[in-house]
Amino acid sequence: MTDVRDERSAKFPVRSSATPFRSGRVIDVRTDQLAMSGGELVARDVVVHPGAVGIIAMDGGGRVLLIQQYRHPVGRMLWEPPAGLLDQPGESPLDAAKRELYEEAHLQASRWDVLIDAFTSPGMTDEAVRIYLARDVAPADRPRHPGEHEEADMAVQWVTLDEAVRAVQRGELHNPLAVMGLLAAWASAREAFAGLRPATSPWPEMSSFTGSRG
């Protein structure tokens, strides 16, 4: 079988870097000067991002939870899985996922596995995401978290996994964590979830950057 695996590379070394933009919130923009094979220097802009986790929460009937949230860059209300930034220093990605499931859906889960790890747009940002499958879900045993801004009064829908995947195929769902997570969950369900990694599996692609506030 062909060994297809992403790997780190120092083929184009960074000769210098500058950070011309700091948002003071989530992202920075860094400009790296890379040395090409012939010695020429070229500039590459990188949106530096803390990364995120997403959660495909599945109930005993095979339904998955989707939340509708406004996303200003695309000017659309998107149906998404619960998700959130990795912007809390010292918080593990699993703990972040549990926190986001509670805060956005007022749910908790007793069974967690890794569905997929990905870079969302590696041509422009270092944002890395990990998407979990959360099963054995139940209402949270703490008071509901008060959402604010775009997260206030978000609509919630439980839909069958097959229905959600068909919506992806019809071009009706566009959030990358939804698309990747739902397709990964659908593929994994065909194997009775036998190939999933443990929730605490190593994640070397996770960024150490916790946001532009620091």
HELIX and SHEET records of a PDB file:
HELIX    1   1 HIS A   72  VAL A   74  5                                   3    
HELIX    2   2 PRO A   93  ALA A  105  1                                  13    
HELIX    3   3 HIS A  149  GLU A  151  5                                   3    
HELIX    4   4 LEU A  161  GLN A  169  1                                   9    
HELIX    5   5 PRO A  176  ALA A  189  1                                  14    
SHEET    1   A 3 VAL A  14  ARG A  22  0                                        
SHEET    2   A 3 ASP A  28  ALA A  35 -1                                        
SHEET    3   A 3 LEU A  41  VAL A  48 -1                                        
SHEET    1   B 5 ALA A  83  LEU A  85  0                                        
SHEET    2   B 5 ALA A  52  ALA A  57 -1                                        
SHEET    3   B 5 ALA A 128  PRO A 139  1                                        
SHEET    4   B 5 LEU A 107  PHE A 119 -1                                        
SHEET    5   B 5 ARG A 197  PRO A 198 -1                                        
SHEET    1   C 3 ARG A  76  GLU A  80  0                                        
SHEET    2   C 3 ARG A  63  ARG A  71 -1                                        
SHEET    3   C 3 VAL A 156  THR A 160 -1                                        
END                                                                             
